[in-house]
């Protein structure tokens, strides 16, 4: 199987390092964008004709998708399927899970 170099298996997460800090900042941005998208989604469930809210949702979605793509290219996939081919040896479980990183991720 040919290795896809555009999709790294995983970056290394090292708490306290500059790389870890950059990864934390990128993850925080994704969490903030995701929260905003869920909030707007809930609002649009009860206000589907609000054109400004739909526009805001689409703008945030574009920002989220770009940030998520950038994160995954640098640190690896955020989901365990559907985005990148597997590498050998299987590496999904090599990095700490989000709940193993501590409370300030």
The first five atom37 places (N, CA, C, CB, O) and aatype in JSON, in Angstrom:
{
  "aatype": [20, 20, 20, 20, 20, 20, 20, 20, 20, 20, 20, 20, 20, 20, 20, 20, 20, 20, 20, 20, 20, 20, 20, 20, 20, 20, 20, 20, 20, 20, 20, 20, 20, 20, 20, 20, 20, 20, 20, 20, 20, 20, 20, 20, 20, 20, 20, 20, 20, 20, 20, 20, 20, 20, 20, 20, 20, 20, 20, 20, 20, 20, 20, 20, 20, 20, 20, 20, 20, 20, 20, 20, 20, 20, 20, 20, 20, 20, 20, 20, 20, 20, 20, 20, 20, 20, 20, 20, 20, 20, 20, 20, 20, 20, 20, 20, 20, 20, 20, 20, 20, 20, 20, 20, 20],
  "atom_mask": [
    [1, 1, 1, 1, 1],
    [1, 1, 1, 1, 1],
    [1, 1, 1, 1, 1],
    [1, 1, 1, 1, 1],
    [1, 1, 1, 1, 1],
    [1, 1, 1, 1, 1],
    [1, 1, 1, 1, 1],
    [1, 1, 1, 1, 1],
    [1, 1, 1, 1, 1],
    [1, 1, 1, 1, 1],
    [1, 1, 1, 1, 1],
    [1, 1, 1, 1, 1],
    [1, 1, 1, 1, 1],
    [1, 1, 1, 1, 1],
    [1, 1, 1, 1, 1],
    [1, 1, 1, 1, 1],
    [1, 1, 1, 1, 1],
    [1, 1, 1, 1, 1],
    [1, 1, 1, 1, 1],
    [1, 1, 1, 1, 1],
    [1, 1, 1, 1, 1],
    [1, 1, 1, 1, 1],
    [1, 1, 1, 1, 1],
    [1, 1, 1, 1, 1],
    [1, 1, 1, 1, 1],
    [1, 1, 1, 1, 1],
    [1, 1, 1, 1, 1],
    [1, 1, 1, 1, 1],
    [1, 1, 1, 1, 1],
    [1, 1, 1, 1, 1],
    [1, 1, 1, 1, 1],
    [1, 1, 1, 1, 1],
    [1, 1, 1, 1, 1],
    [1, 1, 1, 1, 1],
    [1, 1, 1, 1, 1],
    [1, 1, 1, 1, 1],
    [1, 1, 1, 1, 1],
    [1, 1, 1, 1, 1],
    [1, 1, 1, 1, 1],
    [1, 1, 1, 1, 1],
    [1, 1, 1, 1, 1],
    [1, 1, 1, 1, 1],
    [1, 1, 1, 1, 1],
    [1, 1, 1, 1, 1],
    [1, 1, 1, 1, 1],
    [1, 1, 1, 1, 1],
    [1, 1, 1, 1, 1],
    [1, 1, 1, 1, 1],
    [1, 1, 1, 1, 1],
    [1, 1, 1, 1, 1],
    [1, 1, 1, 1, 1],
    [1, 1, 1, 1, 1],
    [1, 1, 1, 1, 1],
    [1, 1, 1, 1, 1],
    [1, 1, 1, 1, 1],
    [1, 1, 1, 1, 1],
    [1, 1, 1, 1, 1],
    [1, 1, 1, 1, 1],
    [1, 1, 1, 1, 1],
    [1, 1, 1, 1, 1],
    [1, 1, 1, 1, 1],
    [1, 1, 1, 1, 1],
    [1, 1, 1, 1, 1],
    [1, 1, 1, 1, 1],
    [1, 1, 1, 1, 1],
    [1, 1, 1, 1, 1],
    [1, 1, 1, 1, 1],
    [1, 1, 1, 1, 1],
    [1, 1, 1, 1, 1],
    [1, 1, 1, 1, 1],
    [1, 1, 1, 1, 1],
    [1, 1, 1, 1, 1],
    [1, 1, 1, 1, 1],
    [1, 1, 1, 1, 1],
    [1, 1, 1, 1, 1],
    [1, 1, 1, 1, 1],
    [1, 1, 1, 1, 1],
    [1, 1, 1, 1, 1],
    [1, 1, 1, 1, 1],
    [1, 1, 1, 1, 1],
    [1, 1, 1, 1, 1],
    [1, 1, 1, 1, 1],
    [1, 1, 1, 1, 1],
    [1, 1, 1, 1, 1],
    [1, 1, 1, 1, 1],
    [1, 1, 1, 1, 1],
    [1, 1, 1, 1, 1],
    [1, 1, 1, 1, 1],
    [1, 1, 1, 1, 1],
    [1, 1, 1, 1, 1],
    [1, 1, 1, 1, 1],
    [1, 1, 1, 1, 1],
    [1, 1, 1, 1, 1],
    [1, 1, 1, 1, 1],
    [1, 1, 1, 1, 1],
    [1, 1, 1, 1, 1],
    [1, 1, 1, 1, 1],
    [1, 1, 1, 1, 1],
    [1, 1, 1, 1, 1],
    [1, 1, 1, 1, 1],
    [1, 1, 1, 1, 1],
    [1, 1, 1, 1, 1],
    [1, 1, 1, 1, 1],
    [1, 1, 1, 1, 1],
    [1, 1, 1, 1, 1]
  ],
  "atom_positions": [
    [[0.84, -1.18, 0.0], [0.0, 0.0, 0.0], [0.88, 1.24, 0.0], [-0.95, 0.0, 1.21], [1.83, 1.34, 0.78]],
    [[0.58, 2.17, -0.86], [1.35, 3.4, -0.97], [1.02, 4.33, 0.18], [1.07, 4.09, -2.31], [-0.15, 4.55, 0.5]],
    [[2.04, 4.89, 0.81], [1.84, 5.81, 1.92], [1.44, 7.17, 1.39], [3.12, 5.93, 2.78], [2.03, 7.67, 0.43]],
    [[0.45, 7.77, 2.0], [-0.02, 9.09, 1.65], [0.72, 10.11, 2.51], [-1.57, 9.22, 1.83], [0.43, 10.24, 3.69]],
    [[1.68, 10.82, 1.93], [2.49, 11.76, 2.69], [1.74, 13.03, 3.06], [3.71, 12.11, 1.91], [2.23, 13.81, 3.88]],
    [[0.58, 13.25, 2.49], [-0.18, 14.45, 2.8], [-1.01, 14.3, 4.06], [-1.08, 14.8, 1.65], [-1.66, 15.25, 4.49]],
    [[-0.99, 13.14, 4.66], [-1.8, 12.9, 5.84], [-0.97, 12.16, 6.88], [-3.07, 12.09, 5.49], [-0.93, 10.93, 6.89]],
    [[-0.28, 12.9, 7.76], [0.58, 12.24, 8.74], [-0.21, 11.37, 9.69], [1.38, 13.26, 9.52], [-1.38, 11.65, 9.98]],
    [[0.42, 10.32, 10.17], [-0.26, 9.43, 11.11], [-0.61, 10.19, 12.38], [0.62, 8.2, 11.45], [-1.78, 10.25, 12.75]],
    [[0.36, 10.78, 13.03], [0.12, 11.61, 14.2], [1.34, 12.43, 14.5], [-0.26, 10.76, 15.42], [2.47, 11.97, 14.33]],
    [[1.11, 13.65, 14.96], [2.2, 14.44, 15.48], [2.39, 14.04, 16.93], [1.92, 15.97, 15.34], [1.55, 13.34, 17.5]],
    [[3.47, 14.46, 17.52], [3.65, 14.1, 18.92], [3.17, 15.25, 19.79], [5.15, 13.76, 19.23], [3.47, 16.41, 19.51]],
    [[2.45, 14.93, 20.8], [1.93, 15.92, 21.73], [2.81, 15.91, 22.97], [0.45, 15.64, 22.09], [2.85, 14.92, 23.7]],
    [[3.51, 17.01, 23.2], [4.38, 17.09, 24.36], [3.95, 18.28, 25.2], [5.87, 17.21, 23.94], [4.24, 19.42, 24.84]],
    [[3.25, 18.04, 26.32], [2.82, 19.15, 27.16], [3.99, 20.03, 27.56], [2.11, 18.63, 28.4], [5.05, 19.53, 27.93]],
    [[3.8, 21.35, 27.48], [4.83, 22.28, 27.88], [5.78, 22.68, 26.77], [5.59, 21.71, 28.99], [6.49, 23.68, 26.9]],
    [[5.82, 21.93, 25.67], [6.71, 22.29, 24.57], [6.02, 23.3, 23.68], [7.14, 21.05, 23.77], [4.8, 23.46, 23.74]],
    [[6.8, 23.98, 22.84], [6.21, 24.93, 21.9], [5.26, 24.24, 20.95], [7.29, 25.65, 21.11], [4.2, 24.78, 20.64]],
    [[5.63, 23.04, 20.47], [4.76, 22.3, 19.57], [3.46, 21.95, 20.28], [5.46, 21.02, 19.06], [2.39, 22.05, 19.69]],
    [[3.54, 21.53, 21.54], [2.35, 21.22, 22.31], [1.48, 22.44, 22.5], [2.72, 20.64, 23.66], [0.25, 22.36, 22.44]],
    [[2.1, 23.59, 22.74], [1.36, 24.83, 22.91], [0.65, 25.22, 21.61], [2.28, 25.96, 23.36], [-0.49, 25.67, 21.64]],
    [[1.32, 25.06, 20.5], [0.7, 25.36, 19.2], [-0.46, 24.42, 18.93], [1.74, 25.27, 18.07], [-1.49, 24.83, 18.4]],
    [[-0.28, 23.16, 19.29], [-1.33, 22.18, 19.09], [-2.53, 22.51, 19.99], [-0.81, 20.76, 19.36], [-3.68, 22.43, 19.55]],
    [[-2.26, 22.88, 21.23], [-3.34, 23.26, 22.15], [-4.1, 24.47, 21.61], [-2.78, 23.57, 23.55], [-5.33, 24.5, 21.68]],
    [[-3.38, 25.45, 21.09], [-4.02, 26.65, 20.55], [-4.9, 26.31, 19.34], [-2.97, 27.7, 20.16], [-6.0, 26.82, 19.2]],
    [[-4.4, 25.44, 18.49], [-5.17, 25.03, 17.31], [-6.41, 24.25, 17.72], [-4.31, 24.18, 16.37], [-7.48, 24.43, 17.14]],
    [[-6.27, 23.4, 18.72], [-7.41, 22.62, 19.21], [-8.43, 23.54, 19.88], [-6.94, 21.54, 20.19], [-9.64, 23.34, 19.71]],
    [[-7.97, 24.52, 20.63], [-8.87, 25.47, 21.26], [-9.67, 26.25, 20.2], [-8.08, 26.44, 22.16], [-10.87, 26.46, 20.36]],
    [[-8.99, 26.66, 19.14], [-9.69, 27.36, 18.05], [-10.79, 26.48, 17.46], [-8.7, 27.78, 16.95], [-11.9, 26.94, 17.2]],
    [[-10.47, 25.2, 17.25], [-11.47, 24.27, 16.72], [-12.65, 24.12, 17.68], [-10.84, 22.9, 16.45], [-13.8, 24.08, 17.25]],
    [[-12.37, 24.04, 18.96], [-13.43, 23.91, 19.95], [-14.32, 25.16, 19.97], [-12.84, 23.67, 21.34], [-15.54, 25.05, 20.07]],
    [[-13.72, 26.33, 19.87], [-14.49, 27.56, 19.86], [-15.36, 27.66, 18.61], [-13.56, 28.78, 19.95], [-16.54, 28.01, 18.69]],
    [[-14.79, 27.34, 17.46], [-15.57, 27.36, 16.22], [-16.68, 26.33, 16.27], [-14.66, 27.11, 15.01], [-17.8, 26.61, 15.84]],
    [[-16.38, 25.16, 16.77], [-17.38, 24.1, 16.88], [-18.53, 24.53, 17.8], [-16.73, 22.81, 17.4], [-19.7, 24.31, 17.46]],
    [[-18.22, 25.13, 18.92], [-19.25, 25.61, 19.84], [-20.15, 26.63, 19.14], [-18.61, 26.24, 21.09], [-21.38, 26.56, 19.25]],
    [[-19.54, 27.56, 18.42], [-20.32, 28.58, 17.71], [-21.21, 27.95, 16.65], [-19.38, 29.6, 17.06], [-22.36, 28.37, 16.46]],
    [[-20.69, 26.95, 15.95], [-21.49, 26.27, 14.94], [-22.69, 25.53, 15.55], [-20.62, 25.29, 14.15], [-23.79, 25.58, 15.01]],
    [[-22.47, 24.87, 16.67], [-23.58, 24.17, 17.34], [-24.6, 25.19, 17.82], [-23.06, 23.32, 18.54], [-25.8, 24.98, 17.68]],
    [[-24.13, 26.29, 18.39], [-25.04, 27.33, 18.87], [-25.88, 27.9, 17.73], [-24.25, 28.45, 19.55], [-27.1, 28.04, 17.87]],
    [[-25.24, 28.22, 16.62], [-25.99, 28.73, 15.47], [-26.93, 27.67, 14.89], [-25.03, 29.22, 14.39], [-28.03, 27.99, 14.45]],
    [[-26.48, 26.42, 14.89], [-27.32, 25.34, 14.4], [-28.61, 25.24, 15.23], [-26.55, 24.0, 14.45], [-29.7, 25.12, 14.67]],
    [[-28.48, 25.31, 16.54], [-29.65, 25.27, 17.41], [-30.56, 26.47, 17.17], [-29.22, 25.21, 18.88], [-31.78, 26.34, 17.13]],
    [[-29.96, 27.65, 17.02], [-30.75, 28.85, 16.73], [-31.51, 28.7, 15.41], [-29.85, 30.08, 16.67], [-32.68, 29.05, 15.32]],
    [[-30.82, 28.18, 14.4], [-31.46, 28.02, 13.09], [-32.55, 26.96, 13.09], [-30.41, 27.68, 12.03], [-33.45, 26.99, 12.25]],
    [[-32.49, 26.01, 14.03], [-33.57, 25.04, 14.14], [-34.91, 25.72, 14.44], [-33.25, 24.01, 15.22], [-35.96, 25.24, 14.01]],
    [[-34.85, 26.83, 15.17], [-36.09, 27.53, 15.52], [-36.28, 28.83, 14.73], [-36.1, 27.84, 17.0], [-37.34, 29.46, 14.82]],
    [[-35.27, 29.23, 13.97], [-35.33, 30.46, 13.17], [-34.76, 30.2, 11.78], [-34.55, 31.62, 13.87], [-33.78, 30.83, 11.39]],
    [[-35.36, 29.28, 11.02], [-34.76, 28.87, 9.75], [-34.75, 29.95, 8.66], [-35.49, 27.67, 9.23], [-34.03, 29.82, 7.67]],
    [[-35.54, 30.99, 8.84], [-35.6, 32.04, 7.82], [-34.68, 33.22, 8.1], [-37.01, 32.54, 7.69], [-34.74, 34.23, 7.4]],
    [[-33.83, 33.1, 9.1], [-32.91, 34.18, 9.44], [-31.71, 34.12, 8.5], [-32.46, 34.09, 10.92], [-30.79, 33.33, 8.7]],
    [[-31.74, 34.96, 7.48], [-30.7, 34.94, 6.45], [-29.32, 35.28, 7.0], [-31.06, 35.91, 5.33], [-28.33, 34.69, 6.58]],
    [[-29.25, 36.22, 7.95], [-27.96, 36.59, 8.53], [-27.37, 35.43, 9.32], [-28.11, 37.82, 9.44], [-26.16, 35.2, 9.26]],
    [[-28.2, 34.7, 10.05], [-27.71, 33.55, 10.82], [-27.2, 32.45, 9.89], [-28.82, 33.0, 11.73], [-26.19, 31.81, 10.18]],
    [[-27.89, 32.22, 8.77], [-27.43, 31.23, 7.8], [-26.08, 31.66, 7.22], [-28.47, 31.05, 6.66], [-25.18, 30.85, 7.05]],
    [[-25.96, 32.95, 6.91], [-24.7, 33.47, 6.38], [-23.58, 33.33, 7.4], [-24.86, 34.95, 5.98], [-22.47, 32.93, 7.06]],
    [[-23.87, 33.66, 8.67], [-22.88, 33.52, 9.73], [-22.47, 32.06, 9.9], [-23.43, 34.06, 11.06], [-21.28, 31.75, 10.06]],
    [[-23.45, 31.15, 9.85], [-23.16, 29.72, 9.97], [-22.22, 29.28, 8.85], [-24.46, 28.9, 9.93], [-21.22, 28.6, 9.11]],
    [[-22.53, 29.66, 7.62], [-21.69, 29.26, 6.49], [-20.28, 29.83, 6.59], [-22.33, 29.69, 5.18], [-19.31, 29.15, 6.24]],
    [[-20.17, 31.05, 7.05], [-18.84, 31.67, 7.22], [-18.05, 30.92, 8.3], [-18.97, 33.17, 7.6], [-16.87, 30.63, 8.1]],
    [[-18.68, 30.62, 9.43], [-18.0, 29.87, 10.49], [-17.65, 28.46, 10.04], [-18.87, 29.82, 11.75], [-16.6, 27.93, 10.41]],
    [[-18.53, 27.85, 9.25], [-18.25, 26.51, 8.74], [-16.98, 26.52, 7.89], [-19.43, 25.98, 7.92], [-16.14, 25.63, 8.02]],
    [[-16.82, 27.51, 7.02], [-15.62, 27.62, 6.19], [-14.38, 27.78, 7.06], [-15.75, 28.81, 5.21], [-13.35, 27.16, 6.8]],
    [[-14.48, 28.61, 8.1], [-13.35, 28.8, 9.01], [-13.03, 27.5, 9.75], [-13.66, 29.92, 10.03], [-11.87, 27.13, 9.89]],
    [[-14.07, 26.8, 10.2], [-13.88, 25.54, 10.91], [-13.22, 24.51, 10.01], [-15.21, 25.0, 11.44], [-12.26, 23.85, 10.4]],
    [[-13.72, 24.38, 8.8], [-13.19, 23.37, 7.88], [-11.73, 23.64, 7.55], [-14.02, 23.33, 6.58], [-10.92, 22.71, 7.5]],
    [[-11.37, 24.91, 7.34], [-9.98, 25.27, 7.06], [-9.09, 24.98, 8.28], [-9.87, 26.76, 6.66], [-7.99, 24.45, 8.13]],
    [[-9.57, 25.33, 9.47], [-8.79, 25.1, 10.68], [-8.64, 23.6, 10.95], [-9.45, 25.79, 11.89], [-7.57, 23.15, 11.36]],
    [[-9.7, 22.84, 10.72], [-9.65, 21.39, 10.94], [-8.7, 20.74, 9.94], [-11.07, 20.77, 10.81], [-7.91, 19.87, 10.32]],
    [[-8.76, 21.14, 8.69], [-7.86, 20.6, 7.68], [-6.4, 20.9, 8.02], [-8.19, 21.17, 6.29], [-5.54, 20.03, 7.9]],
    [[-6.15, 22.13, 8.45], [-4.79, 22.52, 8.84], [-4.31, 21.71, 10.04], [-4.73, 24.02, 9.16], [-3.18, 21.23, 10.06]],
    [[-5.18, 21.54, 11.04], [-4.83, 20.76, 12.22], [-4.49, 19.33, 11.84], [-5.98, 20.78, 13.24], [-3.49, 18.78, 12.3]],
    [[-5.32, 18.71, 11.02], [-5.11, 17.32, 10.65], [-3.86, 17.12, 9.81], [-6.32, 16.8, 9.9], [-3.2, 16.09, 9.93]],
    [[-3.53, 18.07, 8.96], [-2.29, 17.95, 8.2], [-1.06, 18.01, 9.09], [-2.22, 19.05, 7.15], [-0.06, 17.35, 8.84]],
    [[-1.16, 18.82, 10.15], [0.0, 18.98, 11.03], [0.06, 17.92, 12.14], [-0.02, 20.36, 11.65], [1.14, 17.44, 12.47]],
    [[-1.1, 17.56, 12.71], [-1.09, 16.71, 13.89], [-1.73, 15.34, 13.69], [-1.78, 17.4, 15.0], [-1.66, 14.49, 14.58]],
    [[-2.35, 15.11, 12.55], [-3.01, 13.83, 12.3], [-4.52, 13.96, 12.39], [-2.53, 12.78, 13.27], [-5.05, 14.99, 12.81]],
    [[-5.21, 12.92, 11.99], [-6.67, 12.97, 11.92], [-7.33, 13.11, 13.3], [-7.2, 11.73, 11.24], [-6.8, 12.61, 14.3]],
    [[-8.45, 13.79, 13.34], [-9.2, 13.95, 14.57], [-10.21, 12.82, 14.77], [-9.91, 15.3, 14.58], [-10.69, 12.6, 15.88]],
    [[-10.52, 12.12, 13.72], [-11.43, 10.98, 13.79], [-10.65, 9.74, 13.42], [-12.68, 11.16, 12.84], [-9.6, 9.83, 12.76]],
    [[-11.13, 8.6, 13.82], [-10.37, 7.39, 13.56], [-10.72, 6.73, 12.23], [-10.58, 6.42, 14.66], [-10.22, 5.64, 11.95]],
    [[-11.55, 7.34, 11.42], [-11.87, 6.77, 10.12], [-12.39, 7.85, 9.18], [-12.9, 5.64, 10.25], [-12.85, 8.91, 9.62]],
    [[-12.32, 7.56, 7.9], [-12.96, 8.4, 6.93], [-12.16, 9.53, 6.33], [-14.11, 8.96, 7.51], [-12.61, 10.15, 5.36]],
    [[-10.98, 9.83, 6.85], [-10.25, 10.97, 6.34], [-8.88, 10.64, 5.78], [-10.1, 11.98, 7.41], [-8.41, 11.31, 4.86]],
    [[-8.23, 9.64, 6.31], [-6.87, 9.31, 5.91], [-6.7, 7.8, 5.85], [-5.85, 9.92, 6.88], [-7.34, 7.07, 6.62]],
    [[-5.86, 7.33, 4.95], [-5.57, 5.9, 4.94], [-4.75, 5.53, 6.18], [-4.82, 5.49, 3.64], [-4.09, 6.38, 6.78]],
    [[-4.8, 4.28, 6.55], [-4.06, 3.8, 7.71], [-2.58, 3.68, 7.38], [-4.62, 2.45, 8.2], [-2.2, 3.46, 6.23]],
    [[-1.77, 3.82, 8.39], [-0.33, 3.61, 8.24], [0.03, 2.32, 8.96], [0.49, 4.82, 8.8], [-0.7, 1.85, 9.83]],
    [[1.17, 1.77, 8.59], [1.65, 0.57, 9.26], [2.94, 0.93, 9.98], [1.87, -0.6, 8.25], [3.82, 1.53, 9.36]],
    [[3.11, 0.59, 11.21], [2.14, -0.11, 12.04], [0.98, 0.82, 12.42], [2.83, -0.66, 13.3], [1.08, 2.04, 12.35]],
    [[-0.12, 0.21, 12.83], [-1.32, 0.95, 13.23], [-0.95, 1.96, 14.29], [-2.43, -0.02, 13.75], [-0.36, 1.6, 15.31]],
    [[-1.28, 3.25, 14.08], [-0.77, 4.28, 14.99], [-1.85, 5.1, 15.67], [0.13, 5.19, 14.24], [-1.55, 6.07, 16.35]],
    [[-3.09, 4.72, 15.5], [-4.19, 5.52, 16.06], [-4.07, 5.67, 17.57], [-5.52, 4.89, 15.72], [-4.43, 6.71, 18.12]],
    [[-3.56, 4.65, 18.24], [-3.55, 4.67, 19.71], [-2.23, 5.17, 20.29], [-3.83, 3.29, 20.23], [-2.05, 5.09, 21.51]],
    [[-1.32, 5.69, 19.49], [-0.01, 6.09, 19.99], [-0.02, 7.35, 20.85], [0.92, 6.3, 18.85], [0.7, 7.42, 21.84]],
    [[-0.83, 8.34, 20.5], [-0.85, 9.59, 21.24], [-1.87, 9.51, 22.37], [-1.18, 10.77, 20.31], [-2.75, 8.66, 22.35]],
    [[-1.74, 10.39, 23.35], [-2.73, 10.4, 24.43], [-4.12, 10.76, 23.89], [-2.32, 11.4, 25.54], [-4.25, 11.57, 22.97]],
    [[-5.13, 10.15, 24.47], [-6.51, 10.5, 24.13], [-6.8, 11.86, 24.73], [-7.52, 9.42, 24.66], [-6.14, 12.26, 25.68]],
    [[-7.78, 12.61, 24.2], [-8.06, 13.95, 24.72], [-8.25, 13.99, 26.24], [-9.28, 14.51, 24.06], [-7.8, 14.94, 26.88]],
    [[-8.9, 13.0, 26.82], [-9.15, 12.99, 28.27], [-7.9, 12.61, 29.06], [-10.28, 12.02, 28.59], [-7.89, 12.74, 30.29]],
    [[-6.85, 12.15, 28.39], [-5.61, 11.83, 29.07], [-4.63, 13.0, 29.1], [-4.95, 10.64, 28.4], [-3.57, 12.9, 29.72]],
    [[-4.98, 14.09, 28.46], [-4.07, 15.24, 28.35], [-4.23, 16.22, 29.5], [-4.31, 15.97, 27.06], [-3.42, 17.14, 29.62]],
    [[-5.2, 16.05, 30.33], [-5.43, 16.98, 31.42], [-6.61, 17.88, 31.12], [-4.18, 17.82, 31.69], [-7.15, 17.84, 30.01]],
    [[-7.0, 18.68, 32.06], [-8.21, 19.49, 31.93], [-8.09, 20.75, 31.12], [-8.68, 19.84, 33.24], [-9.12, 21.34, 30.8]],
    [[-6.91, 21.2, 30.77], [-6.76, 22.49, 30.09], [-6.37, 22.33, 28.64], [-5.73, 23.34, 30.8], [-5.45, 23.0, 28.17]],
    [[-7.05, 21.47, 27.92], [-6.73, 21.25, 26.5], [-7.52, 22.22, 25.68], [-7.02, 19.79, 26.06], [-7.41, 22.21, 24.45]]
  ]
}
